Amino acid sequence: MSVSIQDNFGQAYAATLPQFGDSLGQLLAFFGVKRVYGVGGDFVANLINALVEKVDVLPSSNEMHAGFTACAQAELNPLGVCMTTYTVGSLPCTSAAALARTEGLPLVILSGAPGESEINSHALHHSVHPHTAWHTDLDAALNAFKALGVRSERLQGQRHSGQPNVAAEQCLSLLIYAYVHRQPVYIEIPRDLINQPTQALSLPSEPAVYQQLQPLNLSGAECIAQAIMTKLSAAQSPLVFIGEKLRLNQALLHKIIEFCRRYHIPYGGSWFAKGMLDESDPLCLGSYNGVFSESPQQAYIDRQADYIIELGSAIFPSDTNNAFSSQTHSVDNHGNKTMLKGTAHWDKDIEAVMDNLTQLAEQHRFDKPWVKTDAQKPDLATRSIVDEPLGYHNLARTINTTQRHTNKPFVYVPEVGNSLFASFELECHRGDLPRSYFANPWYAAMGTSLPYARAVVDQLKDSASDQSVLVMTGDGGFNFQANELINLQKQRANVVIIYMRNNIFHLGKAGDAPIYACNDEQFQPQLLIKAYGGSGHQCSSTSALYDTLLTCVAAGGLHLIEVPTSTAPEHQCETTNKLNTYIGFRNGDPQATLKWQQLCNQS
C-alpha cells in the first residue's frame, strides 16, 4: 500500500523537508562557494534555475574551460565548482578532472542528467550510443570519470513513497570527500530531483569541523621533532625546503615560515610550490630545481646548506620537479636532511612535528642568522633598464624590474610551454591573494591560463583588489583558448596578456612537420583583443615592454602585448634550452644525449 511522507512521519516533519535544489544551494554556500562556472543545457536547466538566486552562475566559453576555471577556484577556496549538461557537456570536463586529480584539487563537477522517470528503452539524444544499438549505456560519463580515479555518483531519488529521498545527504558526503581529501568528485543530478523534497540536513558551524573529524592517528611527532632539533642545533647553515603539498594549507605554511623567521633559517620551495612564498622576504631563496634553477640564491642550497628540513614534498619524485632526473637537485641528494612528506589528512603529522619543534626551539639559541647579501637583494631604487632586443632569455628579468616599480605586485598565470619555464625566474611577491602564481606544471594542460585568470580575477574582486593579473603565453597556447576572452571582457578584468609570438609550437620541437605550425603570419592578435574591448600593443625591446607594462597596469582593463620572438637558442631562457636538451635525450637524439650528459655532470 502506498503511503505518503506526511502519513508516515507526520505533517510537522514533512514541512521541514526542502527541495533538493534549495538544499544544494545551502550546501554550496556552507562550503563558501560564491560562483559556479559552466555551460547551460537542457538537462541542467532546472539546476541553474535552482541555484541562480544562491550563487553566481557564470558562463564559460566551453565546458572544458569551465572545469579549468573551477580548478583555479579550488586553488583558493574550499571547493571549486563547475556545472554542465549530460554527457555532451560533462565528458569535456574529463581534462579538468584529470588536472584536479593530479594536482590534488577539490573540484566538484555537477552534471545534469536524465530524470529517473525518463530511464527506459528509448535512446536519449545526449547518450553516447546509437539508437540502433542493442545495449543502452546511460553510465558512460560516470564510468569515464571513474576511470580517472575520480569518485563519481548519480544522486538517487525517492525509493519509497513514505521516505524522502537521500539526495542531499548523498551530495553532502561527496562534497565532504572533495573538501577533506582535496580530490575531485563528479556528481550527476537527475533533473526531476531538483524540485523534489529531500531529507533535511543538520550542518556543523563550519566546514573545518569535517577536518577535525579526521584525527591524527600517527604517533611519534615529539621524537621526530627532537631528532630535527639535534641536527638543527649542530648545523651552521640550515635550510627549510617546502614542497607543493602545503599550497592548500595556508595555516601550516604560515606556521613554518614564522618558525623560519623567528630563528633566521633560510627557506625555499620546489618548482611546484612557486607562488606560495613571498620571494621578497630576506630569508626566502625562491623556487629551486637543481641545475634548471636560475636564481642568485641557489648557491646557498647547492654549496652551503649543511642540514635540510624538507616538508610537504611529493611522495613520488617527478622529473619536472626533481631537475628532470639530472641528479643535480641538491636537496634530493643531500646527505644530512630530515624528510617529512606528510601522509595524514591536511598534513596534521607535519603540523604536530612543527608544534613540538617550536616548543623545543624555545630552549635553544641560533646565533648564526642568515640574510641575503646586498648582491642578492633586488635594487628597488633602480628605475633604468638595459635596452636590448626582447625574447624569452630576458623576459622574466624585464618583468621583475617592472614589478618592483608598481604599487602592487603582479599575479602571474603562465601558460604551459616556453612561457611556463621562463616564468620560474619571476619574482613572486605577496599580494592580496594567498598565492601570486597559478600554473599546473605537473599535469601540463595547455590552454588553461585564460580560464585560470578568470577565477583569479573573480577572487581579487572579492577582496576589492586592483592587482593586475599577468598572463604569459605563447601563440600556440593562446590559440587553444582565445574564445575565453569574451568572459574576461564581461568581467572588465585587469589582465595583461604577454603574447610571445614565434608562430610554432617550439617546446620539444623535433622536426619541421606541419603539426608544429600553430599560427599564420597574417594573424593580428592586436585587432583580436580590440574586438574584446581591450588594447593591443607590440614590444620588441626590453625598455618598450617595461614602459608598456607600467602603462597597462596604470590604465587597468584588458591588454595584449605582442612580442615577436626568435626560436634561436640564445633568445630562449636557459631553462627551456636545458629542457629541450632533456627532451631530445629522451627521444634518443645523439647530440642532445651528449649535451645532457654534460649537464648532468655539472656540479
VEXDREN-2710 file (C-alpha; in Angstrom, 1 decimal):
% VEXDREN-2710
k/r/px/py/pz
1/MET/0.0/0.0/0.0
2/SER/1.3/3.4/-0.9
3/VAL/1.8/5.8/2.0
4/SER/2.9/9.5/1.9
5/ILE/5.7/11.1/3.9
6/GLN/3.1/13.0/5.8
7/ASP/1.2/9.9/6.7
8/ASN/4.4/8.0/7.6
9/PHE/6.3/10.7/9.6
10/GLY/3.7/13.4/10.3
11/GLN/2.9/16.7/8.8
12/ALA/5.4/18.6/11.1
13/TYR/8.4/16.6/9.7
14/ALA/7.2/16.8/6.1
15/ALA/7.0/20.5/6.4
16/THR/10.7/20.7/7.2
17/LEU/11.8/19.0/4.0
18/PRO/13.5/21.3/1.5
19/GLN/13.5/20.8/-2.2
20/PHE/16.8/19.3/-3.4
21/GLY/17.7/22.4/-5.4
22/ASP/17.4/24.6/-2.3
23/SER/19.4/22.1/-0.3
24/LEU/22.2/22.1/-2.8
25/GLY/22.3/25.9/-2.8
26/GLN/22.6/25.7/1.0
27/LEU/25.5/23.2/0.8
28/LEU/27.5/25.2/-1.7
29/ALA/27.1/28.3/0.5
30/PHE/28.2/26.3/3.5
31/PHE/31.4/25.4/1.8
32/GLY/32.0/29.1/0.8
33/VAL/31.2/28.7/-2.9
34/LYS/30.2/32.1/-4.4
35/ARG/30.5/31.2/-8.0
36/VAL/29.7/28.2/-10.3
37/TYR/31.2/28.2/-13.8
38/GLY/29.6/26.3/-16.6
39/VAL/27.6/26.0/-19.8
40/GLY/23.8/25.7/-20.0
41/GLY/21.8/22.8/-21.5
42/ASP/18.5/21.0/-21.3
43/PHE/19.3/18.5/-18.6
44/VAL/20.9/21.2/-16.3
45/ALA/18.3/23.9/-16.8
46/ASN/16.4/23.0/-13.6
47/LEU/19.6/23.1/-11.6
48/ILE/20.6/26.5/-13.0
49/ASN/17.2/27.9/-12.0
50/ALA/17.5/26.5/-8.5
51/LEU/21.0/27.9/-7.9
52/VAL/20.9/31.3/-9.7
53/GLU/19.5/33.1/-6.6
54/LYS/22.0/31.5/-4.2
55/VAL/25.4/31.7/-6.1
56/ASP/26.6/33.4/-9.2
57/VAL/26.1/31.0/-12.1
58/LEU/28.7/32.3/-14.6
59/PRO/29.2/31.3/-18.3
60/SER/32.3/29.8/-19.8
61/SER/33.1/29.6/-23.5
62/ASN/33.0/25.8/-23.3
63/GLU/32.8/23.0/-20.7
64/MET/36.5/22.2/-20.6
65/HIS/37.2/25.9/-19.8
66/ALA/34.5/25.8/-17.1
67/GLY/36.4/22.9/-15.5
68/PHE/39.7/24.6/-15.7
69/THR/38.3/27.8/-14.2
70/ALA/36.9/25.8/-11.4
71/CYS/40.3/24.2/-10.9
72/ALA/41.8/27.6/-10.3
73/GLN/38.9/28.4/-8.0
74/ALA/39.8/25.3/-6.0
75/GLU/43.3/26.5/-5.6
76/LEU/42.0/29.4/-3.5
77/ASN/38.8/28.1/-1.9
78/PRO/37.5/25.1/0.0
79/LEU/35.8/23.9/-3.3
80/GLY/35.8/24.8/-7.0
81/VAL/32.6/24.1/-8.8
82/CYS/31.6/23.8/-12.5
83/MET/28.3/22.7/-14.0
84/THR/27.4/21.1/-17.3
85/THR/24.7/19.2/-19.0
86/TYR/24.6/15.4/-19.5
87/THR/27.5/13.6/-21.4
88/VAL/27.9/16.1/-24.2
89/GLY/28.7/18.7/-21.5
90/SER/30.3/16.6/-18.8
91/LEU/32.7/14.5/-20.9
92/PRO/34.7/17.5/-22.0
93/CYS/35.4/18.1/-18.3
94/THR/37.5/15.0/-18.0
95/SER/40.6/17.0/-18.8
96/ALA/39.9/19.3/-15.8
97/ALA/39.1/16.3/-13.7
98/ALA/42.5/14.8/-14.6
99/LEU/44.2/18.1/-13.8
100/ALA/42.4/18.2/-10.4
101/ARG/43.2/14.6/-9.7
102/THR/46.9/15.2/-10.4
103/GLU/47.2/18.5/-8.6
104/GLY/45.1/17.4/-5.6
105/LEU/42.3/20.0/-6.1
106/PRO/38.8/19.9/-4.5
107/LEU/37.0/20.2/-7.8
108/VAL/33.3/19.5/-7.9
109/ILE/31.7/18.7/-11.3
110/LEU/27.9/19.0/-11.3
111/SER/26.2/17.4/-14.3
112/GLY/22.6/17.4/-15.1
113/ALA/21.2/14.0/-16.0
114/PRO/18.0/12.4/-17.4
115/GLY/15.3/12.3/-14.8
116/GLU/14.7/9.0/-13.2
117/SER/11.3/8.9/-14.8
118/GLU/13.0/9.1/-18.2
119/ILE/15.1/6.0/-17.9
120/ASN/13.5/3.4/-20.3
121/SER/14.3/1.7/-23.5
122/HIS/14.3/4.8/-25.6
123/ALA/17.6/6.3/-26.7
124/LEU/18.3/9.8/-25.4
125/HIS/19.9/12.3/-27.8
126/HIS/22.6/13.0/-25.3
127/SER/23.6/9.4/-25.0
128/VAL/26.9/8.0/-26.3
129/HIS/25.4/5.1/-28.1
130/PRO/23.4/4.9/-31.3
131/HIS/19.7/4.3/-31.3
132/THR/20.3/1.2/-33.4
133/ALA/22.4/-0.4/-30.6
134/TRP/21.2/-3.3/-28.6
135/HIS/22.9/-2.0/-25.4
136/THR/21.8/1.2/-23.8
137/ASP/24.6/2.8/-21.7
138/LEU/23.5/5.7/-19.5
139/ASP/26.6/5.5/-17.3
140/ALA/29.2/6.4/-19.9
141/ALA/30.1/9.7/-18.2
142/LEU/30.1/8.1/-14.7
143/ASN/32.4/5.4/-16.0
144/ALA/34.7/7.8/-17.8
145/PHE/35.3/9.8/-14.6
146/LYS/35.7/6.7/-12.5
147/ALA/38.4/5.5/-15.0
148/LEU/40.4/8.6/-14.0
149/GLY/40.1/7.6/-10.3
150/VAL/37.5/10.3/-9.6
151/ARG/34.8/9.5/-7.1
152/SER/31.6/9.6/-9.2
153/GLU/28.0/9.1/-8.3
154/ARG/24.5/9.7/-9.6
155/LEU/22.2/11.1/-6.9
156/GLN/19.2/9.0/-6.0
157/GLY/15.5/10.0/-5.9
158/GLN/12.7/8.6/-3.8
159/ARG/12.7/4.8/-3.5
160/HIS/9.6/4.5/-1.2
161/SER/6.6/6.8/-1.1
162/GLY/6.8/7.1/2.7
163/GLN/10.5/8.1/2.7
164/PRO/12.1/11.3/1.4
165/ASN/15.0/10.8/-0.9
166/VAL/18.6/10.9/0.3
167/ALA/20.0/13.0/-2.5
168/ALA/21.0/15.9/-0.2
169/GLU/22.9/13.7/2.2
170/GLN/24.5/11.8/-0.7
171/CYS/25.6/15.1/-2.2
172/LEU/27.0/16.3/1.2
173/SER/29.0/13.2/1.5
174/LEU/30.6/13.8/-1.9
175/LEU/31.3/17.4/-1.1
176/ILE/32.9/16.5/2.2
177/TYR/35.1/13.9/0.4
178/ALA/36.3/16.6/-2.1
179/TYR/37.0/19.0/0.8
180/VAL/38.7/16.7/3.2
181/HIS/40.7/14.6/0.7
182/ARG/41.4/17.5/-1.7
183/GLN/40.3/15.4/-4.7
184/PRO/37.8/16.0/-7.5
185/VAL/34.3/14.5/-7.4
186/TYR/31.7/14.1/-10.2
187/ILE/28.0/14.3/-9.4
188/GLU/25.2/13.5/-11.8
189/ILE/21.9/15.0/-10.8
190/PRO/18.7/13.7/-12.4
191/ARG/16.7/16.7/-13.5
192/ASP/13.5/15.6/-11.9
193/LEU/15.2/15.6/-8.4
194/ILE/15.7/19.3/-8.3
195/ASN/12.2/20.2/-7.2
196/GLN/11.5/17.1/-5.1
197/PRO/11.7/17.1/-1.3
198/THR/14.9/15.6/0.2
199/GLN/15.9/14.8/3.8
200/ALA/16.8/18.0/5.8
201/LEU/20.4/18.3/6.8
202/SER/21.9/19.3/10.1
203/LEU/25.2/21.0/9.3
204/PRO/28.0/22.0/11.7
205/SER/29.1/25.6/12.3
206/GLU/31.8/25.5/9.6
207/PRO/33.4/23.0/7.1
208/ALA/36.6/22.8/9.2
209/VAL/34.7/20.6/11.6
210/TYR/35.0/17.8/9.0
211/GLN/38.8/18.2/9.1
212/GLN/38.7/17.8/12.9
213/LEU/36.7/14.6/12.5
214/GLN/39.9/13.2/10.9
215/PRO/42.1/12.8/13.9
216/LEU/45.9/12.3/13.7
217/ASN/46.3/8.6/14.2
218/LEU/50.1/8.6/13.9
219/SER/52.4/8.9/17.0
220/GLY/56.0/9.9/17.4
221/ALA/55.9/13.6/16.5
222/GLU/57.9/14.5/19.5
223/CYS/60.6/12.0/18.6
224/ILE/60.9/13.4/15.1
225/ALA/61.0/17.0/16.4
226/GLN/63.8/16.0/18.9
227/ALA/65.8/14.5/16.0
228/ILE/65.4/17.6/13.9
229/MET/66.4/19.8/16.8
230/THR/69.5/17.8/17.5
231/LYS/70.6/18.2/13.8
232/LEU/69.4/21.8/13.6
233/SER/71.4/22.8/16.7
234/ALA/74.6/21.4/15.2
235/ALA/74.1/23.0/11.7
236/GLN/76.0/26.1/10.6
237/SER/73.9/26.7/7.5
238/PRO/70.4/25.1/7.8
239/LEU/67.7/25.2/5.2
240/VAL/63.9/24.6/5.3
241/PHE/62.7/23.3/1.9
242/ILE/58.9/23.5/1.4
243/GLY/57.0/21.3/-1.1
244/GLU/53.8/21.8/-3.1
245/LYS/51.5/19.9/-0.7
246/LEU/51.3/22.9/1.5
247/ARG/49.9/25.3/-1.1
248/LEU/46.4/24.4/0.0
249/ASN/47.2/24.6/3.8
250/GLN/47.9/28.3/4.4
251/ALA/47.7/27.9/8.2
252/LEU/50.5/25.4/8.3
253/LEU/52.6/27.2/5.7
254/HIS/52.3/30.4/7.8
255/LYS/53.4/28.4/10.9
256/ILE/56.5/27.1/9.1
257/ILE/57.5/30.5/7.7
258/GLU/57.1/32.1/11.1
259/PHE/59.4/29.5/12.6
260/CYS/62.0/30.3/10.0
261/ARG/61.7/34.0/10.6
262/ARG/61.9/33.7/14.3
263/TYR/65.1/31.7/14.2
264/HIS/66.6/33.2/11.0
265/ILE/66.6/30.0/9.0
266/PRO/66.6/30.4/5.2
267/TYR/63.8/28.7/3.3
268/GLY/62.9/27.9/-0.3
269/GLY/60.4/25.9/-2.3
270/SER/60.1/23.5/-5.2
271/TRP/59.0/24.5/-8.7
272/PHE/55.5/23.2/-8.0
273/ALA/55.4/25.4/-4.9
274/LYS/56.1/28.5/-6.9
275/GLY/54.0/31.5/-5.7
276/MET/53.4/30.0/-2.2
277/LEU/56.3/32.0/-0.8
278/ASP/57.0/35.8/-0.8
279/GLU/60.3/35.9/-2.5
280/SER/60.9/39.4/-1.3
281/ASP/61.3/38.1/2.2
282/PRO/65.0/38.4/3.3
283/LEU/65.1/34.7/4.2
284/CYS/63.4/33.3/1.1
285/LEU/65.6/31.6/-1.5
286/GLY/62.8/31.4/-4.1
287/SER/62.0/28.2/-6.1
288/TYR/64.7/25.7/-6.7
289/ASN/65.1/22.8/-9.2
290/GLY/68.8/21.9/-9.4
291/VAL/70.7/22.9/-12.5
292/PHE/67.4/24.1/-14.0
293/SER/67.2/26.9/-11.5
294/GLU/68.2/30.4/-12.4
295/SER/68.3/32.1/-9.0
296/PRO/71.1/34.2/-7.4
297/GLN/70.2/32.5/-4.1
298/GLN/70.7/28.9/-5.2
299/ALA/74.4/28.8/-4.3
300/TYR/73.3/28.6/-0.7
301/ILE/71.3/25.4/-1.5
302/ASP/73.9/23.9/-3.8
303/ARG/77.1/24.6/-1.8
304/GLN/76.4/26.0/1.7
305/ALA/73.5/24.3/3.3
306/ASP/74.7/21.6/5.8
307/TYR/71.3/20.5/7.1
308/ILE/67.9/20.4/5.3
309/ILE/64.4/20.1/6.7
310/GLU/62.2/19.0/3.8
311/LEU/58.5/19.5/4.4
312/GLY/55.4/18.6/2.4
313/SER/57.1/17.4/-0.8
314/ALA/55.7/14.7/-3.0
315/ILE/55.9/11.1/-2.0
316/PHE/56.9/10.1/-5.6
317/PRO/59.5/12.3/-7.3
318/SER/58.7/13.6/-10.8
319/ASP/61.1/14.5/-13.5
320/THR/59.7/18.0/-13.8
321/ASN/60.1/18.9/-10.1
322/ASN/63.3/17.0/-9.4
323/ALA/65.6/18.5/-12.0
324/PHE/64.5/16.1/-14.7
325/SER/66.4/13.2/-13.1
326/SER/69.7/15.0/-13.9
327/GLN/71.0/14.2/-10.4
328/THR/71.7/17.9/-9.9
329/HIS/69.0/18.5/-7.3
330/SER/71.0/19.2/-4.2
331/VAL/68.0/18.8/-1.9
332/ASP/67.3/15.3/-3.3
333/ASN/70.9/14.3/-2.9
334/HIS/71.8/16.0/0.4
335/GLY/73.3/13.6/2.9
336/ASN/72.1/15.4/6.0
337/LYS/68.4/16.1/5.9
338/THR/65.1/15.2/7.5
339/MET/62.2/14.5/5.1
340/LEU/58.7/14.9/6.4
341/LYS/56.5/14.3/3.3
342/GLY/53.1/14.4/5.1
343/THR/50.9/11.4/5.0
344/ALA/48.0/12.4/7.3
345/HIS/44.9/14.3/6.2
346/TRP/45.5/18.0/6.0
347/ASP/49.2/17.4/6.8
348/LYS/48.4/17.0/10.5
349/ASP/51.5/15.0/11.0
350/ILE/53.7/17.9/9.8
351/GLU/51.7/20.2/12.0
352/ALA/52.3/18.0/15.0
353/VAL/56.1/18.0/14.4
354/MET/56.2/21.7/13.9
355/ASP/54.3/22.3/17.2
356/ASN/56.8/20.1/19.0
357/LEU/59.7/21.7/17.2
358/THR/58.5/25.2/18.2
359/GLN/58.4/24.2/21.8
360/LEU/61.9/22.7/21.7
361/ALA/63.3/25.7/19.9
362/GLU/62.4/27.9/22.8
363/GLN/65.2/26.3/24.7
364/HIS/67.9/27.0/22.0
365/ARG/69.6/30.0/20.6
366/PHE/70.5/30.2/16.9
367/ASP/73.4/32.7/16.8
368/LYS/74.2/32.4/13.1
369/PRO/71.4/34.2/11.3
370/TRP/71.5/34.3/7.5
371/VAL/70.2/37.1/5.3
372/LYS/70.6/37.9/1.6
373/THR/73.7/39.7/0.7
374/ASP/73.4/43.1/-1.0
375/ALA/74.1/41.5/-4.3
376/GLN/71.2/39.1/-3.8
377/LYS/68.7/41.8/-2.8
378/PRO/66.7/43.5/-5.6
379/ASP/67.7/47.1/-6.1
380/LEU/64.4/48.8/-5.6
381/ALA/65.8/52.2/-6.2
382/THR/66.9/51.4/-9.8
383/ARG/64.4/52.6/-12.4
384/SER/66.5/52.2/-15.5
385/ILE/66.6/49.1/-17.6
386/VAL/69.2/47.9/-20.2
387/ASP/67.6/48.4/-23.6
388/GLU/68.1/45.3/-25.7
389/PRO/66.0/43.0/-28.1
390/LEU/63.3/41.2/-26.2
391/GLY/63.0/37.4/-26.0
392/TYR/62.4/34.6/-23.6
393/HIS/66.0/35.0/-22.4
394/ASN/65.3/38.4/-20.7
395/LEU/61.6/38.3/-20.4
396/ALA/61.4/37.4/-16.7
397/ARG/64.2/39.9/-15.8
398/THR/62.3/42.7/-17.5
399/ILE/59.0/41.8/-15.8
400/ASN/60.8/41.6/-12.4
401/THR/62.2/45.1/-12.9
402/THR/58.8/46.4/-13.9
403/GLN/57.1/44.8/-10.9
404/ARG/59.4/46.5/-8.5
405/HIS/58.2/49.8/-9.7
406/THR/54.5/49.2/-9.5
407/ASN/52.3/49.9/-6.4
408/LYS/51.2/46.3/-6.2
409/PRO/52.9/43.0/-7.4
410/PHE/51.5/41.0/-10.3
411/VAL/49.6/37.8/-10.0
412/TYR/51.2/35.5/-12.6
413/VAL/49.3/33.0/-14.7
414/PRO/51.8/31.4/-17.1
415/GLU/50.7/29.1/-20.0
416/VAL/52.3/25.7/-20.5
417/GLY/55.2/25.9/-23.0
418/ASN/58.2/28.1/-23.2
419/SER/56.3/30.8/-21.2
420/LEU/55.9/28.4/-18.2
421/PHE/59.6/27.5/-18.0
422/ALA/60.6/31.1/-18.4
423/SER/58.2/32.1/-15.6
424/PHE/60.1/30.1/-12.9
425/GLU/62.6/33.1/-13.0
426/LEU/59.8/35.5/-12.0
427/GLU/59.9/37.1/-8.5
428/CYS/56.7/36.3/-6.7
429/HIS/55.7/38.7/-4.0
430/ARG/52.9/38.6/-1.5
431/GLY/49.8/40.5/-2.6
432/ASP/46.1/40.3/-1.9
433/LEU/45.8/36.6/-2.5
434/PRO/47.4/33.7/-0.6
435/ARG/49.4/33.0/-3.7
436/SER/50.8/35.1/-6.6
437/TYR/51.4/32.4/-9.2
438/PHE/49.0/29.9/-10.7
439/ALA/50.1/27.1/-13.1
440/ASN/49.9/23.4/-13.5
441/PRO/53.3/22.2/-14.4
442/TRP/52.7/18.6/-13.3
443/TYR/49.6/17.9/-15.4
444/ALA/50.8/20.4/-18.1
445/ALA/47.4/21.0/-19.7
446/MET/47.9/23.6/-22.5
447/GLY/45.0/26.0/-22.7
448/THR/44.4/26.8/-19.0
449/SER/45.9/30.2/-18.4
450/LEU/42.9/32.3/-19.5
451/PRO/40.3/30.1/-17.7
452/TYR/42.6/30.3/-14.6
453/ALA/42.9/34.1/-15.0
454/ARG/39.1/34.3/-14.8
455/ALA/38.9/32.7/-11.4
456/VAL/41.8/34.8/-10.1
457/VAL/40.1/38.0/-11.3
458/ASP/36.9/37.0/-9.5
459/GLN/38.8/36.2/-6.4
460/LEU/40.6/39.6/-6.5
461/LYS/37.2/41.3/-6.8
462/ASP/36.0/39.6/-3.6
463/SER/38.8/41.4/-1.7
464/ALA/38.3/44.7/-3.6
465/SER/41.8/44.4/-5.0
466/ASP/43.0/46.2/-8.1
467/GLN/46.0/43.9/-8.6
468/SER/46.8/43.1/-12.2
469/VAL/46.9/39.6/-13.5
470/LEU/49.8/38.9/-15.9
471/VAL/49.2/36.1/-18.3
472/MET/52.3/34.8/-20.1
473/THR/51.6/32.7/-23.1
474/GLY/53.0/31.6/-26.4
475/ASP/50.9/31.9/-29.6
476/GLY/50.2/28.2/-29.6
477/GLY/48.8/28.1/-26.1
478/PHE/46.8/31.3/-26.7
479/ASN/45.1/29.9/-29.7
480/PHE/43.9/27.0/-27.6
481/GLN/41.7/29.3/-25.5
482/ALA/41.2/32.7/-27.2
483/ASN/37.4/32.2/-27.0
484/GLU/37.6/32.7/-23.3
485/LEU/38.4/36.4/-23.9
486/ILE/34.7/37.1/-24.1
487/ASN/34.3/36.3/-20.4
488/LEU/37.3/38.4/-19.4
489/GLN/35.6/41.2/-21.3
490/LYS/32.4/40.7/-19.4
491/GLN/34.4/40.8/-16.1
492/ARG/36.1/44.1/-17.0
493/ALA/39.2/42.3/-15.9
494/ASN/42.5/43.8/-15.1
495/VAL/44.5/41.4/-17.2
496/VAL/47.7/41.9/-19.2
497/ILE/48.5/39.1/-21.7
498/ILE/52.1/38.9/-22.8
499/TYR/51.8/37.1/-26.1
500/MET/55.1/35.6/-27.2
501/ARG/54.8/35.1/-31.0
502/ASN/57.0/32.7/-32.9
503/ASN/54.2/31.0/-34.9
504/ILE/55.2/27.5/-33.9
505/PHE/54.9/25.0/-31.0
506/HIS/58.6/25.4/-30.1
507/LEU/59.0/23.5/-26.8
508/GLY/60.1/20.0/-27.7
509/LYS/60.0/20.7/-31.4
510/ALA/62.0/17.9/-33.2
511/GLY/61.3/18.5/-36.9
512/ASP/59.5/20.6/-39.4
513/ALA/56.2/18.7/-39.8
514/PRO/53.2/20.9/-40.3
515/ILE/51.9/19.9/-36.9
516/TYR/54.3/22.3/-35.3
517/ALA/52.8/25.3/-37.1
518/CYS/50.3/26.9/-34.7
519/ASN/49.8/30.3/-36.4
520/ASP/49.5/32.2/-39.6
521/GLU/51.7/35.2/-40.5
522/GLN/48.6/37.2/-41.3
523/PHE/47.0/36.7/-37.8
524/GLN/46.7/40.1/-36.0
525/PRO/46.2/39.5/-32.3
526/GLN/46.1/43.2/-31.6
527/LEU/43.0/43.5/-33.7
528/LEU/41.5/40.5/-31.9
529/ILE/42.0/42.0/-28.4
530/LYS/40.4/45.2/-29.6
531/ALA/37.3/43.2/-30.6
532/TYR/37.0/42.1/-27.0
533/GLY/37.2/45.6/-25.6
534/GLY/40.9/45.5/-24.9
535/SER/44.0/47.4/-26.1
536/GLY/46.7/45.9/-28.3
537/HIS/50.4/46.7/-28.1
538/GLN/53.6/45.4/-29.6
539/CYS/57.0/45.4/-28.0
540/SER/60.3/44.2/-29.4
541/SER/62.7/45.6/-26.8
542/THR/63.1/45.4/-23.0
543/SER/62.6/49.1/-22.5
544/ALA/59.4/49.0/-24.6
545/LEU/58.0/46.2/-22.5
546/TYR/58.9/48.0/-19.3
547/ASP/57.2/51.2/-20.4
548/THR/54.1/49.4/-21.9
549/LEU/53.6/47.2/-18.8
550/LEU/53.6/50.2/-16.5
551/THR/51.1/52.0/-18.8
552/CYS/48.8/48.9/-18.9
553/VAL/48.9/48.5/-15.1
554/ALA/48.1/52.1/-14.6
555/ALA/45.3/52.1/-17.1
556/GLY/43.7/48.8/-15.9
557/GLY/41.4/46.7/-18.1
558/LEU/42.3/44.1/-20.7
559/HIS/45.6/44.4/-22.7
560/LEU/47.6/42.2/-25.0
561/ILE/51.3/42.8/-25.6
562/GLU/52.5/41.1/-28.7
563/VAL/56.2/40.2/-28.6
564/PRO/57.8/38.9/-31.8
565/THR/60.3/36.2/-30.7
566/SER/63.1/34.2/-32.2
567/THR/63.5/30.4/-31.8
568/ALA/67.3/30.8/-31.7
569/PRO/68.8/29.2/-28.6
570/GLU/70.4/32.5/-27.5
571/HIS/66.9/34.0/-27.3
572/GLN/65.4/31.2/-25.2
573/CYS/65.6/31.2/-21.4
574/GLU/68.3/28.8/-20.1
575/THR/65.7/26.6/-18.5
576/THR/64.0/26.0/-21.9
577/ASN/67.3/25.3/-23.6
578/LYS/68.1/22.7/-21.0
579/LEU/64.6/21.2/-21.2
580/ASN/64.8/20.8/-25.0
581/THR/68.1/19.1/-24.4
582/TYR/66.4/16.7/-22.0
583/ILE/63.5/16.0/-24.4
584/GLY/66.0/15.3/-27.2
585/PHE/67.9/13.0/-24.9
586/ARG/64.7/11.1/-24.1
587/ASN/63.9/10.8/-27.8
588/GLY/67.4/9.3/-28.5
589/ASP/69.0/12.3/-30.3
590/PRO/72.8/11.7/-30.2
591/GLN/73.7/15.4/-30.0
592/ALA/71.2/16.1/-27.3
593/THR/72.3/13.0/-25.4
594/LEU/75.9/14.3/-25.3
595/LYS/74.7/17.7/-24.0
596/TRP/72.5/16.1/-21.4
597/GLN/75.4/14.0/-20.1
598/GLN/77.5/17.2/-19.8
599/LEU/74.6/18.9/-18.0
600/CYS/74.2/16.0/-15.5
601/ASN/77.9/16.2/-14.7
602/GLN/77.6/19.9/-13.9
603/SER/78.4/20.5/-10.2
END
